[in-house]
Amino acid sequence: MKKQILAVLLALLLLLPLHTACAVQNQALEGLEILRRGFVGVGDFTAEIVQQKELSLMRQKLVSRGVVRFKKPGLFYMELYPPYASGLLLQDNLLSYVLTDEGVREKVVLPPEESLGRWFAYLERPVTAFPEGVELSAERQGESWTLHIVPRSKGGVRAFHIYFMADGRLQRLIIEERNGDRTTLKFSRVRKNVGLTARDFTLD
Amino acid sequence: MLKRVSNWVAAVTNRTIAHHLSWIQRVTSRRPGRVILVALLLLLLSLVSIATCRFESDIFRLFPSQQGALRLFLDSMEWTGSANNVYFLLEGERERLPAEAEKFAGKLRALTVDGKPAFGKVTYRVFDPAEASSFAEFTGYAVSHPQLFLKPEAAGSFAARLTPAAMDRSLRRAKSELASQAGMGVRDLIAADPLYLRELILPRLKGASEAFNLDPASPYFLSRDGRVLIMIGEPVQPVNDMAFARKLVAGINGARQGSAARISCAGAHLSAVTDEAVMKRNISACVISSLLVVLLLFFFTYRRLLPTLLLPLIIAFGVLLALGFAGIFLSSINIISIAFTALIIGLGTDFSVHLYDRYYTERAAGRATDEALRLAVVETGHGIFTAATTTAFPFFALMLSDVRALSELGFLVGLGVLFSMYATFFFLPPLLLYIGRRFPEERFTPLPGFGLGRVWDLCQRRSRLLVGLSLLLLVGLLAAAPFVSFEGELKNLQPRQSEAFLTQEKIERHLSITSKQMLVAVEGRDLAEVLARGSRVESLAERYRTSGGLASYAGLGQLFNDPVSQQQVVVVLRAQLGHADPGQTLRTALHRQGFALAPFQPVIEGVAAVKNAAPVQATEALARLAASPLRGVVDKHLIERGDGYHLLIYLNYQGPEFLQDRFLTELSAIDPAARATSVDLVSAQLAGSVKRSFLYGFLLGGALVLFLLLAHFESLADIVYSLAPVLAGVVAMLGVMALTGMGLNFMNAMVLVTILGMGSDYGLHIVHRLNGSADPLQRPEFIQAGRAVLLSALTTIAGFGSLAFADYPALASIGWATNYGVGATALFALVSLPAAMVLAGRRQG
């Protein structure tokens, strides 16, 4: 569960492990820095999403619509609308989620390295080197960029693919799992600094 | 007849002692070189013995642990590994603790000792994400074997979840969960149990696996109040590897530096290293401070440098010979017993005080060196000899105790007293002879009387008043004495300021499920039989829980059902499911809700088999649990060793509402072979053992002292006079302890025995001197003997008094009790006794 949440955060907030291994300047680093710059000066953020899950447990794709929001210094919210309604709130490293129709509520304290504050701190610095623990590659086609991130660890995620524009606007995120499952998130109506309040981060 | 035998024994004994002392006087004055040579040879042999002796610091080895509650207590610590674990307690802000725990755990995992990892495992999270797959696998097994893991009363709810409508609800929920951001983490769990049947099973397993009272919302071992986080480290080497333990503790100290959380630590390794250091520091401080006070007392009284400087040599000789001699008979010596050194400083100095005081007094009276020495060694030496033996023998009587703390201390102190006495007899006279020859013009001015002359005069004038006041004081303290309490809590004898003690207190305060716990062990070679017997014990525990005697209990029966309960579950499931086919129903529901069937084939088959379920062997359940992330629960409750299986059941209770005696009687009735232990039972066992030891020690020590006094004095009245101050001192000691709220405990109860030996000297010396002198000489004789008694009491108080300030309450309580006893005995010997003797003399005269 945490890995997928973090995968989404990764796309939104450039969530990457923090230790630098070398300082090779290449296209991947350039792409990463473009994404990071697109985030600089952002106090809050909201976007509509369409999520598509291709799961080995299901005969058909699960398609959901919803919304994501975040606000500095440590709030992240994600809501999926019916038919598979759910809500998720991350307050720094305290994660709460609800399955709206089923009335299920859960709370989990995440390890500190997965807290929002840590990622925000990362975004303060320009990207000058490859992050440790992942392999990075990037492609550019005109104004469109694709960043491929392959974790070296043997966790559930095989790769992340992030699609974004040259101005840093996020378009799509694909998460590939080792078991063949695949999640695609498409972002639209992306708005920055709209003055989100605490009410926008409540799980009802 | 009896009187004649008694007189004959006294005469023979006195003649033998007199010959022995005369021989010592001859040898030391004529062949001092040979005396020193033999002494050096003995010293060398003692050093060899000490070098080959093993010193240990395990406090549990000081108590009888071959059987009873303490045996099981120690066994269970070894079985469960808790004896070797290191417990870290992180305190700080709730929000910061997890981050600090992660950092600290990283440091501990990276910690190495001699190039190898110091810890085999560091645990601080309830759930390890790496075990998600095996957890899902176990869940699949558990939900397809509800007869094993479902409480009989939940069987109806389980069957209700197998209807088509309920399955549709569960599968819709599964879809929502898969679609959510939680989906990736729960995929395997949903594949194993798409109907959420685990919700009826896991709470039971989770409850049974909780060793601490933790915040259920946190993935860490965090207390409910969020203020402390516990981390458990498993060192790769056992605690008896002291070199490893020292390096480990040094590494831990380095790892916790710079942390934003306050990190404290408990466990055998830390105790072994830090408590050893504290103990050594305490004992060193006691020895040095008491030696300093004793030397100062001696020097300011007699104003002689060389005899003062000889005192440490006499004491060191006595201590080293005692240790060396003990090393021949004891396989190891506990480091806490080294505290006896402080006692020897107090007790061993008495002999030099009495001997030198007599020598000095005779020289001051104009006698020559040889004559003064003869009187000191043979005349006063007789009193010293009797006093030393009356001191040593009650200590030796403690050797009868099966409490090693007492028998070892008694043996060492007894030896130390005797060797100090001989060191005094063999070393002091040659030195005095040397000084006499080297400084023939040495002047012997009268010694200070410390007001004893006025005390003697008062005794002459107001003997009736003094005796009356003494009796009044004694009666008052006698009335208070029965109110002295017995402190049975072992932990209260540990050093209060030690980190291990304080951390353990915090763990109990923040994380313990209840304040007290009893452990019941059911043992045998046949697992099925052991489990069946354990089930009966759990039934008994359940009865106590429902009646409020127990807050809770934990056993394997909490994890899975016995055959009877399994059958109950099977009956309910068969009745409720009737002709339904849960496997086919699930298959249809999965298809209807859009799920693929292949990943769910195992659970379809498992649910299909529920209808025809039959009781499962406990061994199968144990094997499944042992292969799951819940293996720790099995390890906590079932231990297999070469001698068979040990099934442990933990009973949690708050206090007196749990009628332990009644429970133990009932336990014995249903399983006579079952054993039980708890802190209360261990304390009771030790208390019984200690009380028995002291009763025997008191009787034997008293008999020995009485025999020695019979041999020394020819009159019954003299024996009564000799014993009266010490008996009054014991009463006063207990009375003062009761009035000051200080209780007797396992350690200071020894003073009840040893005070007999230490205190009987005071009366003996006074009576010994007053008896042999004519009326006009009684005043100076009293002043001389009284000064020596006063100095002896002060040096003993200096020796024991230093213990009173030790960090170890066990040692401190010995110090305080002895000081009360010795102080009171000295008071009765120096004031009440002469007054009583004067009064009795007038009546006779």
Boltz contact constraints between the chains, C-beta under 6 A:
constraints:
  - contact:
      token1: [A, 1]
      token2: [B, 182]
      max_distance: 6.0
  - contact:
      token1: [A, 1]
      token2: [B, 185]
      max_distance: 6.0
  - contact:
      token1: [A, 3]
      token2: [B, 184]
      max_distance: 6.0
  - contact:
      token1: [A, 4]
      token2: [B, 181]
      max_distance: 6.0
  - contact:
      token1: [A, 4]
      token2: [B, 184]
      max_distance: 6.0
  - contact:
      token1: [A, 5]
      token2: [B, 181]
      max_distance: 6.0
  - contact:
      token1: [A, 55]
      token2: [B, 178]
      max_distance: 6.0
  - contact:
      token1: [A, 57]
      token2: [B, 596]
      max_distance: 6.0
  - contact:
      token1: [A, 57]
      token2: [B, 599]
      max_distance: 6.0
  - contact:
      token1: [A, 58]
      token2: [B, 594]
      max_distance: 6.0
  - contact:
      token1: [A, 58]
      token2: [B, 595]
      max_distance: 6.0
  - contact:
      token1: [A, 59]
      token2: [B, 594]
      max_distance: 6.0
  - contact:
      token1: [A, 59]
      token2: [B, 596]
      max_distance: 6.0
  - contact:
      token1: [A, 60]
      token2: [B, 594]
      max_distance: 6.0
  - contact:
      token1: [A, 62]
      token2: [B, 179]
      max_distance: 6.0
  - contact:
      token1: [A, 64]
      token2: [B, 179]
      max_distance: 6.0
  - contact:
      token1: [A, 84]
      token2: [B, 175]
      max_distance: 6.0
  - contact:
      token1: [A, 84]
      token2: [B, 176]
      max_distance: 6.0
  - contact:
      token1: [A, 84]
      token2: [B, 179]
      max_distance: 6.0
  - contact:
      token1: [A, 86]
      token2: [B, 176]
      max_distance: 6.0
  - contact:
      token1: [A, 86]
      token2: [B, 180]
      max_distance: 6.0
  - contact:
      token1: [A, 88]
      token2: [B, 181]
      max_distance: 6.0
  - contact:
      token1: [A, 97]
      token2: [B, 182]
      max_distance: 6.0
  - contact:
      token1: [A, 99]
      token2: [B, 176]
      max_distance: 6.0
  - contact:
      token1: [A, 102]
      token2: [B, 173]
      max_distance: 6.0
  - contact:
      token1: [A, 107]
      token2: [B, 217]
      max_distance: 6.0
  - contact:
      token1: [A, 109]
      token2: [B, 218]
      max_distance: 6.0
  - contact:
      token1: [A, 109]
      token2: [B, 219]
      max_distance: 6.0
  - contact:
      token1: [A, 111]
      token2: [B, 102]
      max_distance: 6.0
  - contact:
      token1: [A, 112]
      token2: [B, 98]
      max_distance: 6.0
  - contact:
      token1: [A, 112]
      token2: [B, 99]
      max_distance: 6.0
  - contact:
      token1: [A, 112]
      token2: [B, 102]
      max_distance: 6.0
  - contact:
      token1: [A, 156]
      token2: [B, 184]
      max_distance: 6.0
